[in-house]
Amino acid sequence: MILLGTNTSPYVRKVRLVMLEKHIAHDYLVDPPREPGSQVARVNPLGRIPALILDNETCVFDSPVIAEYADALNDTPILIPRNDALARMRVKRWEALADGIMDSAVVVRTERMRDAEHQLADNIDRNNEAISRALVFASDQLGRNEWCEGSAITLADLALASALIYLDLRQPERDWRSAHPNLAKWFSRISERNSMHTVLAE
Ligand SMILES: N[C@@H](CCC(=O)N[C@@H](CS)C(=O)NCC(=O)O)C(=O)O
């Protein structure tokens, strides 16, 4: 299978982490959707990445669907709890929280790319405030735990890590490590994993 993406997309990075953690063989093809010759719109009607093309040419999108599909391919490890409805909900909620941070950070970035006179300050503020609230929620939920959910790595950790990497990339002025030392500690521990080394080097 082939994963289409770019190295700056946080949604792609989340999916990459899932595939790497589960050792799912795939080709990763950098294919910015807006560049001439991109095959993204041909395979994903939404024209977005990540898009995962299966060997039978089925295209899987968007990132939560890819993550769920990939997780169902093997049990090593199980990243989305299978039988415990509450634990499963919490992992998916972590993913929604992390994706929401990414969504808001993308909005802020898009606004900031406009000429100063065309930037919507309200839109920037509203989305930055949402990110701040989401980080408080994440910090409270994590507490002193080693993992976001349960006693092992899950999709929750990979999604949150992707969101934080994206904040470091696009909002380096946001000092989330000082504001939330427990997130900082958790992040530096998870950053030691091979999967994280791989995506951080991309
Ligand atoms: N909810 C989608 C969001 C995907 C998304 O918006 N990806 C961006 C890149 S970060 C994209 O492909 N945008 C289209 C473009 O750049 O033209 C997901 O989780 O996969």
The ligand as an SDF file (V2000), in Angstrom:
LIG
                    3D

 20 19  0  0  0  0  0  0  0  0999 V2000
   -9.6280   15.7220    8.6470 N   0  0  0  0  0  0  0  0  0  0  0  0
   -8.6240   15.4110    7.6660 C   0  0  0  0  0  0  0  0  0  0  0  0
   -7.7550   16.6460    7.4400 C   0  0  0  0  0  0  0  0  0  0  0  0
   -6.7700   16.4450    6.2980 C   0  0  0  0  0  0  0  0  0  0  0  0
   -6.2470   17.7720    5.7830 C   0  0  0  0  0  0  0  0  0  0  0  0
   -6.8880   18.8150    5.9070 O   0  0  0  0  0  0  0  0  0  0  0  0
   -5.0540   17.7230    5.1960 N   0  0  0  0  0  0  0  0  0  0  0  0
   -4.4920   18.9180    4.6000 C   0  0  0  0  0  0  0  0  0  0  0  0
   -2.9900   18.9460    4.7730 C   0  0  0  0  0  0  0  0  0  0  0  0
   -2.5240   19.2250    6.4250 S   0  0  0  0  0  0  0  0  0  0  0  0
   -4.7680   18.9220    3.1130 C   0  0  0  0  0  0  0  0  0  0  0  0
   -4.6100   17.9160    2.4710 O   0  0  0  0  0  0  0  0  0  0  0  0
   -5.2060   20.0660    2.5680 N   0  0  0  0  0  0  0  0  0  0  0  0
   -5.5040   20.1900    1.1710 C   0  0  0  0  0  0  0  0  0  0  0  0
   -4.5670   21.0990    0.4630 C   0  0  0  0  0  0  0  0  0  0  0  0
   -3.5010   21.4250    1.0040 O   0  0  0  0  0  0  0  0  0  0  0  0
   -4.8930   21.4590   -0.6610 O   0  0  0  0  0  0  0  0  0  0  0  0
   -7.7920   14.2180    8.1600 C   0  0  0  0  0  0  0  0  0  0  0  0
   -7.7870   13.9780    9.3690 O   0  0  0  0  0  0  0  0  0  0  0  0
   -7.2100   13.4920    7.3460 O   0  0  0  0  0  0  0  0  0  0  0  0
  1  2  1  0
  2  3  1  0
  2 18  1  0
  3  4  1  0
  4  5  1  0
  5  6  2  0
  5  7  1  0
  7  8  1  0
  8  9  1  0
  8 11  1  0
  9 10  1  0
 11 12  2  0
 11 13  1  0
 13 14  1  0
 14 15  1  0
 15 16  2  0
 15 17  1  0
 18 19  2  0
 18 20  1  0
M  END
$$$$
